[in-house]
Amino acid sequence: MHKFDYTQLVPSYIQAFEAYYPSKPDPELMRLYGVDHLHRLNNNENALGPPPEVAQVVEGFTPMAVPVYPNGDCFDLRQSLAERFGKDPEQFLVGNGSCEVIASVIKAFCEKGDNIITADKTFAVYEWVAEFSGFEARLIPLKDNGFDPQAMLDAMDRHTKILFVCNPNNPTGTYWDRSTMTGFLDAVDNRAVVVIDEAYCEYVENDDFPDGMALVEQYPNVVTFRTFSKMYALASLRIGYLCANPEMVGVIRRTHIVYSVNTLAQRAAAAALTNDGSFIRATRKMVREAKALLCPLFDELELTHVCGQGNYLMVKVPVSDTLMYRKLMTQGIMVRTMTGFRFPNWIRISLVQQPIMEAFCRVFRPVIEEIQGR
Ligand SMILES: Cc1ncc(COP(=O)(O)O)c(C=O)c1O
């Protein structure tokens, strides 16, 4: 048999691209680190679990629903979203997580020679999808831990198709207030699509936070992303969506995989939207309390930390982030190493219930004190 030299078939941008390997399953990690429990503080999940309305849907999902294909374009959920936000169902496109709609938007607008613009230290999937699709990702350095609007505008050229703004930013928790956002959109002046990724918007309590759903009505080039993975705690079901004007959605729909969102996810998401807000208030309270516990500890240990919006914060540790990860893992605490986010020696911690945050503090403090020689 002749050897098949597949490498010559692989585009150069795929050859240059490094695959991302997600972490191993929890039981495997527990075995590897010799622990009998694991607190997951690595993925910004909502540890309270989903709203009670979702629990009913999950428990009522019968085996006979399994052989039937889901609704191919989330018809009912788009009705629910339209009612919830006072919009037309045609303004929504639902994906297998908002990660999927990132890919749909890039496929819809970019062709050979085009570029997208985003920050260097933000959610990496915008950059990754652009690069493994053969498009340039222009990565603009953060300024004071936030997206830099002027530098993003300066980086635009006639091949710029999409600007991705993560608001609030994962992992720094910074956000553009209403006037920064509208100033930026005015300056872009419809020359490119602006994606506002609001994955963590439900965590923001400040009045000056701009509402991406409203901006979609004011600016025809705005596409707002939201997800059910974070606040609504549906991460395992993989469901997120975009909202834009119907014409833009009509174009993006052409590149979007139909039937990619399963029935349970669609029903659970619709149920989550019916919660009266008590669930969001309870989650915000949990996050506030967690910040109030962790930030003073980091101050006391004289560790630089960044604590903004969202259910996470970051702290700089006096050793490599991977070593810190391993030290915490041996005591059943899983955090996110931040070298991959271009923050070497930082870790990100998801903010969850008080007893787990206290367990984190009990493990973290002696590890740091030992390193610091206190
Ligand atoms: C800023 C941001 N956007 C989008 C996503 C993707 O969310 P999902 O694909 O689970 O909807 C994440 C997940 O971590 C995120 O942090």
The ligand as an SDF file (V2000), in Angstrom:
LIG
                    3D

 16 16  0  0  0  0  0  0  0  0999 V2000
  -17.1750   35.5790   26.5850 C   0  0  0  0  0  0  0  0  0  0  0  0
  -17.7180   34.2520   26.2010 C   0  0  0  0  0  0  0  0  0  0  0  0
  -18.4470   34.1490   25.0870 N   0  0  0  0  0  0  0  0  0  0  0  0
  -18.9480   32.9770   24.6950 C   0  0  0  0  0  0  0  0  0  0  0  0
  -18.7450   31.8320   25.4290 C   0  0  0  0  0  0  0  0  0  0  0  0
  -19.2760   30.5460   24.8920 C   0  0  0  0  0  0  0  0  0  0  0  0
  -20.3570   30.1430   25.5640 O   0  0  0  0  0  0  0  0  0  0  0  0
  -21.2330   28.9010   25.0710 P   0  0  0  0  0  0  0  0  0  0  0  0
  -20.6460   28.3700   23.8060 O   0  0  0  0  0  0  0  0  0  0  0  0
  -21.2210   27.9390   26.1790 O   0  0  0  0  0  0  0  0  0  0  0  0
  -22.5970   29.5060   24.8340 O   0  0  0  0  0  0  0  0  0  0  0  0
  -18.0020   31.8820   26.5980 C   0  0  0  0  0  0  0  0  0  0  0  0
  -17.7300   30.6540   27.3630 C   0  0  0  0  0  0  0  0  0  0  0  0
  -16.8880   30.5740   28.1900 O   0  0  0  0  0  0  0  0  0  0  0  0
  -17.4700   33.1330   27.0010 C   0  0  0  0  0  0  0  0  0  0  0  0
  -16.7200   33.2380   28.0940 O   0  0  0  0  0  0  0  0  0  0  0  0
  1  2  1  0
  2  3  1  0
  2 15  2  0
  3  4  2  0
  4  5  1  0
  5  6  1  0
  5 12  2  0
  6  7  1  0
  7  8  1  0
  8  9  2  0
  8 10  1  0
  8 11  1  0
 12 13  1  0
 12 15  1  0
 13 14  2  0
 15 16  1  0
M  END
$$$$
